[in-house]
Amino acid sequence: MLWQALARLPELQRTMLVLRYYEGRTDPEIAEILGISVGTVKSSIWRSLRRLREDEVLSFGRDEEESFGELVA
């Protein structure tokens, strides 16, 4: 289900989340890889996580914080 939710994100946001949470890259590393500013990385990751928190498929009928917390734990 997480991959389905990630697939609904714009490609650049999805790429940033994969680099951060699956490859363990830092914001400066992500910025360098993608050729964008660190500020853009930070704001895009924040927006991406907000969209995932609001995703109905991931909520399973629970409140946003509870269901999202289980996914990133």
Secondary structure in CASP SS format (residue, H / E / C, confidence):
PFRMAT SS
TARGET T0000
AUTHOR 0000-0000-0000
METHOD secondary structure of the structure
MODEL  1
M C 1.00
L H 1.00
W H 1.00
Q H 1.00
A H 1.00
L H 1.00
A H 1.00
R C 1.00
L C 1.00
P C 1.00
E H 1.00
L H 1.00
Q H 1.00
R H 1.00
T H 1.00
M H 1.00
L H 1.00
V H 1.00
L H 1.00
R H 1.00
Y H 1.00
Y H 1.00
E C 1.00
G C 1.00
R C 1.00
T C 1.00
D H 1.00
P H 1.00
E H 1.00
I H 1.00
A H 1.00
E H 1.00
I H 1.00
L H 1.00
G C 1.00
I C 1.00
S C 1.00
V H 1.00
G H 1.00
T H 1.00
V H 1.00
K H 1.00
S H 1.00
S H 1.00
I H 1.00
W H 1.00
R H 1.00
S H 1.00
L H 1.00
R H 1.00
R H 1.00
L H 1.00
R H 1.00
E H 1.00
D C 1.00
E H 1.00
V H 1.00
L H 1.00
S H 1.00
F C 1.00
G C 1.00
R C 1.00
D C 1.00
E H 1.00
E H 1.00
E H 1.00
S H 1.00
F H 1.00
G H 1.00
E H 1.00
L H 1.00
V H 1.00
A C 1.00
END
